[in-house]
Amino acid sequence: MPMSRPPYPPEFRRQMVELVRAGRTPEELAEEFEPTAQSIRNWVVQADRDAGRRADGVTSAEKDELARLRREVRQLREEREILKKEAVFFARETDRPK
């Protein structure tokens, strides 16, 4: 399994996108810098989505919101499960003869 590396900083990604828009190819940049040509192409596409030039996917802000909402839903489901278990426990406790 290949080792993963930390994500590239946003400023580095922006610079790569600017270089592509200035006329350099992703292949040239991949030879000169570390990311793959496909990664650079993906960054350009995402930058176009964020700028409103493309409508074939979600923007970075939408991705962030979706991730936040998914975390919130997961937390609420966990809390609901805890409350269900507590309700069952307390129902048993109140049904016991004293």
N, C-alpha and C positions, 0 to 999 in steps of 0.2 A: 504494500500500500504506500503510495507516495506521501511524503511529508507535506503538510500544509504550511503555508506561510501566512503571517498576518496580512490583512487587507492593505492595499495601497492607500496612502493618505488622500483625502479629497483634493488637496491642492495639486498633487502629482497627477491625479486623474484629469483635473481641469487643464493642466499644462499639455497633457497628451492629446486631449480633445482639440485644444487650440492649435497644436502643431498639425493635426490631421486637417483641420479646416484651413490652415495656411498652405496646404498643398502637399505635405509629407504623407506617405502611405503608412498604414499600420505595420506593414512588413518591414519597412525601413526603421521605424521606431522600435519594433520588437528586436531587431538586430542590435540597435544601439543601446537600448534600455532593457530591463528585465522582463516586463510583462509580455505575454504572447500577443500576436497580431489579433487573434480573436477577442481577447480581453479588451484591447484598445477599441476594436470595432463595437463591442458591446457598450463601452463607455460613451462612444459617440452617439449611438442609438438612444441610450438613456438620457444623455444631455439634450438630444433633440426632443424627446418626449417631455422632459422637464421644461423646455423652452416653448412648448406648444407647437412645434413643427411636425410632430408625429402624433397620431391618435391610435396607434396599434398596440398599446399597452398602458400600464399604470405609471404615473409619475413617482418620483422618489418620495414626495410628500404623502402620496396615497399609500405607498408601500409601508412607510413609517406608521401611518394611522392604522393600517390593517394589522400590522404586527402588534401595536398597542392594544387594539380592540381584541385580538386573539388572546393576548395575555390576560386581559380583563375578563374575558369569557371563561378562560381556564380557571382563574382564581374564583370567580363566582360559582362555577360548578363545584369546585372543591369545597367552598363554604356551604353550598347547598347540601352536599353529601354529609358534611359534619353535622349540620342542623338536623338532617333526617335521622342520623344515628343518635343524636341527643334526644330527639323527640321519642324514639323507640325506647331508649333507656329510661327516660322519665315516665313514660307511660307504664312501663313495667313496675317502676318504683311506686307509683300511685295505686296500682292494682293489687299490691301485696297486702295481705291482712296484717294488722298491727298487733 
